Amino acid sequence: MSKYKDKDRGVALLSFNAKWVSWAHTCVAYTAFASALVVGLSLHFHKIVRNQYYGYPDEWFPSVSATIGDRYPERSFFMVFIAITSGPRFALVALWYLLTARSGRTLPKFVAGMGLFRTLTCGGWTYVTSTDDHNWHDIFMISYLVATIPWTIGSLILSPPNAKAIKYRKWIATAFFTTIIPMVYFFIQHKIHRVPGAYTTYSFFEWSLILYDVAFDAVTALDFDTIEIVVKDVNGRSNGPSECGVTGPYVISLRTESNLFSSVNGSVQSTTSPSKRNSKATTSLLNAGFSWSEVCDTAANIYHGFVFWSMLTSLGILIWYFPLWYMGISGYEAFVMSTISPLFLGIKSIRTLVVRKQRYFHLLSLVGILACKVTNPAYRLSIVGFAVSVSCLSWAATLFSDSTHEGRLESRLMSWITGFVLSVAVKFAWRTNNPMWPIMNADNGGRNDLGLGLAVIASLWFTRPAPLTGTTPTVTVGDQRGLSGLTALGVGGLIFGLHSLLSDTSTMISWVWEGYPVRGPLSSTHGWFTMASMTAGFLAGVYRPRLVSTWTAFGVGCVGAAMLTLYANWFGYYGALILAFYLMAVSTPLLTAASQKSPAITFGIGFLVYNILVLFHVWVVAYAFVPGGPLVREHTDWIMITMMLLIGAGVFDLTSRNARLRETPQPPAQDRRRKYYTIGLGAINLLFLVSAYMRFPTNDYKPYHEDSRVMTAGIWTVHFSLDNDMWSSEYRMRDLIKELEIDVIGLLESDLQRIIMGNRDTTQILAEELGMYVDYGPGPNKHTWGAALLSKFPIVNSTHHLLPSPAGELAPAIHATLDMYGELVDVFVFHSGQEEDPEDRRLQSVYLSKLMGSSPRPSVLLSYLVTKPLKGNYNTYVSQTSGMHDVDPSDWDRWCEYILYKHLRRVGYARVSRSTITDTELQVAKFVVPKTHDERQQIAAMNEDADLRNRRAQEAEIPDGWKFPAMFKGKGVRGHRYHVFKEPRYYKPL
């Protein structure tokens, strides 16, 4: 306590209500932005409304950054007033802390820290402009926006019991975060689609955020109204408030209705006893305490759930490696049944052992993360299969043993499902790979060692003995009310739905993708919408389990599934969001019911049903290689119907169960746990949004040899991005494509959006790392093995084709029009049917020949044709109908990959060895895009003269911009070299 015990003595130098601190902050902050806007519009209107694509009159209102940026004098106005704002801002944060601080509570300190951090980072992006240092400006800006989230949520939680202030905070916070959605939408319209006027609309939403941000803090005036700030000279050395100099000790007092805080020469002390402060403690908005122990509990539990889903989602990839190399069933597919281990819990002795020794079983399951240390693919699969089996057994036993305690069961389920959400966010951050998968290592982005260390800690924490608090047992162990079989069917359908559709946010986006111009969502920019829908659905299931267990909710989920299955673009994606919400919502009540019945049935049989669905959804695309495949050929719709019917069986049991059980209020301890998991979900969403910002496409890509008007094109069958040793191969592919300076490349066997392939998307990594536009090609619901196009040149238009395949596998094709140096050039990417189906291949050659012939523009075909040069279907592809020429008719040693072209000047051709990345070489060709009428006439003359067109030239005869990199000559690098010809071939007419 202060030594100045009598606060009524001394001379009051200054006294004012603390609400004026809020008003000063509000007025000066608004003045900073308003003055810059007025001055900018008056002096530099046309300059500040112009962006990189459009100016006035298409754009007629400036963004915040353009207004407060580098132009004088508006920048100076803004900086001066922001500097003045800093004083009231620091005072506001300090007053808010003093108002909300209570003994033993950490949250007020954390919120105050966020407030100070926001203030400092605001100064960062204000005084370090993007022109000064673009990176640091973005770092400060992102940090400010990120810190706004805990500041806003923390302020809501700590709000004193002032109904008016709480109402305003809720409204303003809702408006702030809601505004972000349309703001991002219009920014995408501007940045990616280059829509005129979109940036002006974006700017209005951006200015709205400024208004809401300042207004949120202005609400503190309602709370500070009960605080009086008094500055006193307690020694009487001052002559009164009119004198400026205060030389002796002084006291600054903050008087409230219940407290008095004082600062003696700057040292803040409380003048109210701790007991009195505790008795008058302000009731928070959410009435929840804060405990670091519970935070650690939540984090460890979520991470342990994340480990389970990481191992489960990796199993399919490892299994897929073997039939991929065997070109048929290999026998290793039996490992898919690793998940049915909960069936052993039907044996009482085993169930007792696993329940009593849960810690050891959970720890034993972590060997799956260690599998990355094993180089032999078969052994690696065996280890992961064992780990998944033990993990499924352990989790089923844990949920069953905790089913007698409602609060603990809910905590376990929330950790399991939130761990799934975390795995989705991590996959997005790693661009559809999981850094803990056994196909990852230090060379390709893996973080296996760190992941294992954290997994051990999380597992020990997850399984540590803990007292039962908050509720008493409410359900008899092994409660058999209801039909366990129906619940098992529901569990199988649910886990399949989560894994096949939601384990990566880009999966359902690829379902509705139909090419350029963009008419639907994009994976890197719209993926968070899926995450948000999942999060909202999960919370709805936790807080309103009876509501989401109704037949009405099930009907809504079925509508979403139908929309996703039947429609493309945005409308289909709206169905995807509905389905994502429903699957996550029904997961909590359905898994709760499953935990309270026999685990051998609900989880053992449930995982068996899940495995059958996994095989079913492989059969629909691999029908040409598996027994009974033709019966389910191309029937993804059957899979969706089956999944929803299975979930419906679980809902049938839930509805009858809910009719018998009476709903009881949740105890405070359980409500508090929910809030920690809700905060955890918020943190995961924040991680996702930060990753999305870092991944946002720039769309300003440039070809390698723009000055020479050269386009380097390549074709590569990438073997589903698994190399010969069962490692993820995207980074190795990236390096080779970059070093060969490829501008346009077709990728075949590229559709990885299935459980057995990890629900991955190689094109995301390559496009972002290499700076290329991408067309993913026909989605997984089109039942092909995939064809994708990546280009340094803008893709003006693209369409997807499924070529005739009456007997064998479907043949995908992309027909894209690219803007190459101002010239429209068509690029075709095509994967022909297999050798065993000659009629399919003949029909496909006729179809594609006509398609290529329909284009009068310069064209290139990047393809996998399955034919010998100059024979058979080759003469349909290279014909008068198509108008196409072979890149090198003298290259007789080809069977699969071919490059054809027309109306372009081909200047180079090379074949590059694959190393161990895949089973197929990379073929590359260089073309010069004609610019003048004379160049076009010269190319037309070469079309009529094969000898002139195919005249070979020495490397010394051609310009440097036409040459292939020298690094792949001789022995090359990393196993890549020019092979077959031992060097590139060049062409130049006389």
C-alpha positions, 0 to 999 in steps of 0.5 A: 500500500501507499505510504500516503494513507489519507488521500483527502489531504494534499492539493488536487492538481488535476481531476477528470473522468477517465472516459475522456481518455477513450474519447481522446483516443477515438477522436484523434484516431479518426482524425488521423485517417479522416485528415489523410483521406480528405487531403489525399482526395483533394490533392491526389485523387487520380493517383490514390484511386489507381491500382496495378490494373485500373484507374479512374473511372473504373476505380473511384475510391482509394484504399486505406494503404493508398491514402496513408501511404507515401504521398505528401502531405497526407502521409504527414497528417496521418503520422502526426495524428497517429503519434498523438493517438499513442498517448491516449492509446497506452493510457486506454490499455493501462486503464482497461488492465486496472479495471479488469485485473484481479488477483490470481487471474492471468487473462487480464495480463495477457489481454493487456500485453496484446493491447500494448503489442497492437499499439507498437505494431500499429506504429510499425506499419505506420512508420515503415511503409511498404516502399520503405521495406515491404517485408517489415511493413507486412510483418507489422500489419499481419501482427497487428491483425493477428493480435486484434483477435485475442484483444477483441475476444479477451475484451469481451470475456473481461467486460464488466457487467455493463449491458450497454457496453457488452451489447455494443462490443458484440455488435461491433466485433461481429461487424468487424469479423463479418466484414472480413469475408466480403473484403477478402472476396472483393480483393480476390475479384481484384487480384485474381480475376482483375474485375474493374471496380472490385478494388473500390468495393474492397476499399469500402470494406477496408475503411469499415474495418478501421471504423469498427476497430476504433469504435470497439475501443471507444466503447471503453468510455462506457466502462471508464465512466465510473473511474476518476483520475486525480493528480495530487500534490500530497506535500503541498509544494504546489501552489495549485492546479494553475502552477506547472511545476510539481517538485515534490512527491505526487499521487495519481489516483484512479477512483472507481465505485469499488476500488482506488488505484494510486500511482506514487511518482509512477508506482501503481499501487492498490489502496483497497485490500485484496479481500475487498477487491475479491469481494467486489470482483467484476463479473466477466462476460463469459464468467470463466476463469483462466488456468494454464494447467487447463490450457496445457491439458487442452493443447496436449489432448488436441495434439494427441488427437492430431497424431491419431489422424496423421497416422490414419491418413498416412496409411492409405498412401503407403498401401497405394505405393504397392499396387501402383508398382505392381499395376494391380492387386499386390496383397499389401492392400490387406493392411487397410484392415489395420483399423478394425483392431477395436474388435478385440475389445469384445474379448473381456481380458483384452478389454481389461488389459487395454483399459488399465494400460492405456498409457502404454498402448497410446505410447506404443502407437507412436512408432508410426511416426518413427516409421520415417526412419525405415527406408524399406517400403514394405517394412515402413508400411508394416510399422505404420499398419501396426501403429494405426491398429494400436492407435484405433484400439487405444482410442476406442478403449479410452472413449469406452472407459471414460463413457461413464463420466459425461464431462471427461468423455466429451473432453476426449471426443473434443480432443479427437475431433479438434485434432482432426481439425488441426490436421486439416490446418497443418495440411493446408500450411504444408500445402496438402502434405502432413509433416509427420507422415512417413513419406516425409523427411527433412529433405521434402518438408517433414518435421518428423522428429519434432512431431515425435517429441511433442507426441510423446509429451502429449501422450503422457499428458493425455493419459496421466491420472486425473481426478474426476471433477465436475460431474458424476458417472451418468451412464452404465459402462457398456450401455446397450440401450439402442442398437449398437449395430446401427451406431456402428454403421453411422460411425463407419459412414461418419469417419469415411466422410470426414476422411474422404471429404474433409481431411483436406480443404482442397478436396471438395474444391477440386470436385467443383473445379471446371477450369478457367475463367474461374467460376468457383472457389480456389484452394489457396484463397477459399479453403478457409471457408471449408475450415470455418464451416467445419468449425461452426458445425463442430461447435453446433454439435457440442453445444446443441447435440439434440438439434443436429441429431434430428431428421431435419438436420440429416435432411439438410446434410443430404441436400448438401451432399446432393448439391456437391455431387450434382453441381459444379462451381460455386453452387456445388461448393455451397453444398460442400459447405453444408455437408462439411457443417453437418458431418462435423456437427453430427460427429459429437452426438454420434461418437458419444453414443458409440462410446457408451455401447460395446466398443467392439461393435461400434468402433470395430464394426464401424471401422470395418464399414469405413474400410469397405467404403474406402475400397468402394471409392477406389473401385469406382476409378480403378475398375479396370484393375480390380475384380468386380470393378466394372460393376461400380465404374464411375459411381461416386454418386453411389458412394455418397448415397451409401455414406449418407444412408449409413450416417442415417442409420446412426441418426435413427439410433440417436433420435430414439436415444434422445427420446428416452433420455432427458436433457440435463444442464451442463455443469460449470466445469464442463462448460469451462472445458468447452470454452478452452476447446473453442479457443483452441479451435479459434487458434487453429483457424488463426493458423489457417488464415495466416497460412492463407495470407502467406500463400495468397497468389501474386498472379504476376508470373513471368516466363524465363526467356521473355526477351526471346519470346521462347516458351519451354513446354514439358510433359511428365507422368509423375506417378502420383508424387511418390518416388521409387522409394516411397517418399513424397516427390514434389520438392524434387519435381520442383527443382527439376522443372525450375532448373529446366526453365519450363514455362508450361508443363502437363502433369499426368497421374496427378489426381491425388484427392483420394484416401489412398493417395492422402487427399493431396494436391501436388499442383499447389506446391509446384504452382506456388513454389515455381510461380505458375498458374494452374488448372487442376484438371478433371476432379476426383469425382470425374474418375480419372487418374488426373491431368493438370496444367501449370503455366507461367502464362495467364490461362485465359480459358480452359475446358476439361474433356473425358474422352471415349472409354467404353472398356478401359480407364477414363482418358482425361484431357485439358484444352487451355488457351494461354496468353503468350506474349500477347498471342493466344496459344492453345495447349492440350494435356492428354492421357490416353487409355491403357494398352489393353484397350485398343478400341478405347485408344482408337476412339480417343485418338479420333476425338482428340484429333478433331478437338485439336483441329478445331483450333485455328490458333498455334497449339501444343499437345503434351500427351501420353499416347501409348503408340509407336512413332509413325504407326497406328494411332500416331497417324491420327494424332499427327494428321491433316485433321489435327494439323499437328506435327511431331516434335521430332519424327526421327525419335523412334524410341517412344511409346508413351510421352509425345509432344506435338505442335502447330503454327509455332517455331519449334527450336529445341527438344530434349529428353531428361532422365527421371532419376528415382522421382517416377517411372517416366522421363521428362520430355521438354521442347522449346518453341518461339511464339511468332510476333510479326506477319513475316514470322507467321508466314515463315512458319506456314511455309515450314508446315508444308515442307517437312525437311525445312521444318525438321532441319537440325542445327548445332547448338552454336548456331542458335541464340542463347535464349533458345538453349537448354541448361548445360547442367544436365549434359554428361552425368547431369545432376542428382540422377537427371541428365539428357539421355537417349540422344545424350544432348538436346536437339536443336532445329533451325531452317536455312 
